[in-house]
Amino acid sequence: MALVNENYLKLQGSYLFAEIAHRVQKFKAENPEAEVISLGIGDVTLPLPQVSIEAMHKAVDEMANKETFRGYGPEQGYAFLREKIRDVIYKSRGVDIEADEIFVSDGAKSDCGNIQEIFGVDNTIAITDPVYPVYLDTNIMAGRTGLVKEDGTFEGVVYMPCTAENNFTPELPKQHVDMIYLCSPNNPTGTTLSRDELAKWVKYAKENKSIILYDAAYAYYITEDDVPRTIYEIEGAKEVAIEFRSFSKTAGFTGTRCGYIVLPKAVKGYTKDGKEQALNPLWNRRHTTKFNGTPYIIQRGAEAVLTEEGQKQVKEMVGYYMENAKIIREGLASLGLTVFGGVNSPYVWLKVPAGMTSWDFFDKLLHEANIVGTPGSGFGPSGENYFRLTAFGSRENTLKAVERIKTQLKL
Amino acid sequence: MALVNENYLKLQGSYLFAEIAHRVQKFKAENPEAEVISLGIGDVTLPLPQVSIEAMHKAVDEMANKETFRGYGPEQGYAFLREKIRDVIYKSRGVDIEADEIFVSDGAKSDCGNIQEIFGVDNTIAITDPVYPVYLDTNIMAGRTGLVKEDGTFEGVVYMPCTAENNFTPELPKQHVDMIYLCSPNNPTGTTLSRDELAKWVKYAKENKSIILYDAAYAYYITEDDVPRTIYEIEGAKEVAIEFRSFSKTAGFTGTRCGYIVLPKAVKGYTKDGKEQALNPLWNRRHTTKFNGTPYIIQRGAEAVLTEEGQKQVKEMVGYYMENAKIIREGLASLGLTVFGGVNSPYVWLKVPAGMTSWDFFDKLLHEANIVGTPGSGFGPSGENYFRLTAFGSRENTLKAVERIKTQLKL
């Protein structure tokens, strides 16, 4: 009898975006004349940078000729891309990462989901609350949690609330944890962790022999000088942290698919009898056994992003979105709403008016201003009473949305 | 203390291709004038079909314009591709598969490796011997095996020897097994399973509530009419079989990366207390949580393969390789060597001359004819005394290689 992985049966339905779609659909059916604007989903809208377009055309042509055709490439990614990442993303920040500590993939979602495989099932994980759901769901699937509780949290998981009260900075857990998921700039709160906060986590990880799983997918949206772009700017992080990066939000690759993991050779896990085991070779084994490399064409598109001209183009693109973020942030603040994020992140996280739940505010925004956002409670219990708006729309829609919020929302 | 997944420590080094590379390098250093031809690695050499090149150029251009740009697509693949697969691969063979039973991915290696995640760790797996290593390695990683034994096999795994003695058809295991990996046309033996043989396995799976994991990555290489192209041609298979397919060998996509899983909704696994659980929704959950879709550009390239003109082009491509296979097969047979495969597969599997091991023959072929092949023992103990040659080289090299074998090999 072929047994199934019963951990999957513990998973909760991906209720959030389905419920949003359902409510929007109903509203549209009842209000066919309404022009609904979505500031809900975290997907980019600007086309790919021209450098990537050109590089991919060239790569497609190479695939058309026997002399330049590429079959299987290295599973870890071509040297041309790994070396560019090493130089442009890390060396430029004074961080020494070797090319063979970088593993190119099809995106940070896959990497964040797959990384837990190289860890023991008995490890305790810590996640922030609210949180990007993939960290938790993939650990549920692997059996690193118990069952769901009435409040929607899972047994055996350490939740670290991040709210306005603690300035969205997770506190060190009172109990021992082995794997710590941190995301900065944060999805969904749009806030960042300071150098001192990160140093606190690196210290904890070293003392507790824990691993930090650091999601820096939004690093390019940081505008303030003193916010670390990579966790490896923190002394000692190369011994305890794995970093996830992506071209998705950096360069509009959400449908083009390229990301990477940085796993320094000094990062160690442990066997049950306490022996050190470097994680880089374990991930290398996982990556080469279960993955066959990112398409050559796509890797060339990603490489182009890391040229001087490419960096110029993506900075313009990010600048466009960040101007949207500013418009949203300042527009909401001018109404007396309390807003967070939007300075080093494309996400604006707002406190919903007193007495309302996240879903109440969702309905209010949809009905009064015909704007779709994302209820904070969908990202975890501590997201209740918050709401996420994204800066990835067009300028025109962003301006229109803010104008409507200002003029039509009854606050 | 962050524990590692100690199952990884049970894995054996990927000795085979490293050892081949080492011996070839040594030979070349000692014989700098020798012109070594490789018929060793299963990678294609012809450029992509022209239809894919055109489709991908068009898709790249779409990504350059705001109006046609694509961000996140459906994780399971775009409808345009899933429906084409349904019609061209399945409906054309009289097999009814729904589009939502097809999950587009970045390749069959990922799918073969990832599929085991939705199964319980207590399942017993059965694999053929010799075998494509990914089936076994990913189950070792998941903890579905014991330790390696002295003969290189793993405790707790049911091996099904496939040799000339049983016509390369695995026998039904005497003990109960839950997950059965079958590959036809087979890598490495190049042989296929007949309709009757497959029917036997479907019957076994139904009676034993087992699941067949059917790798049909080489289906396009079948030339004989009566060999099934898909396991779903067998009555009842839609209740017990998951099929893996790929554009890699079909259309030269080894570096372009696109494959798919077919998981019919009628396929059921079981909870420990004996309740039926459809596998399609479990895989859907896995696929949408840990994967973010195959690049849009690549999916357009794959779609083009499934047009009428695309099918014509890939049939020419496959025909070219199969003519190579014929040249190798007939050339070796003319020397009195015993050869298998190469009729419905790009792999020729030969019995090495009496008294030699696979590695002895490797050295002999390299030194006397300067040809690189793959020792059968590298694919499992029952591959000992066999040797794999591939038809993926150029016609010129294939002809030259066979000529050298005929004139220089001392048999």
Interface residues (C-beta under 8 A of the other chain):
Chain A: M1 A2 L3 V4 N5 E6 Y8 L9 L11 S14 I41 D43 V44 T45 L46 P47 L48 Q50 I53 M56 H57 V60 D61 M63 A64 N65 K66 F69 R70 G71 Y72 G73 D106 G107 K109 S110 G113 N114 E117 I118 F119 G120 V121 D122 N123 V134 D137 T138 M141 D178 M179 N208 K209 S210 I211 G252 T254 G255 T256 R257 G269 Y270 T271 K272 G274 Q277 L279 L282 R285 R286 T288 T289 K290 F291 N292 G293 T294 P295 Y296 I297 I298
Chain B: M1 A2 L3 V4 N5 E6 Y8 L9 L11 S14 I41 D43 V44 T45 L46 P47 L48 Q50 S52 I53 M56 H57 V60 D61 M63 A64 N65 K66 F69 R70 G71 Y72 G73 D106 G107 K109 S110 G113 N114 E117 I118 F119 G120 V121 D122 N123 V134 D137 T138 M141 D178 M179 N208 K209 S210 I211 G252 T254 G255 T256 R257 G269 Y270 T271 K272 G274 Q277 L279 L282 R285 R286 T288 T289 K290 F291 N292 G293 T294 P295 Y296 I297 I298
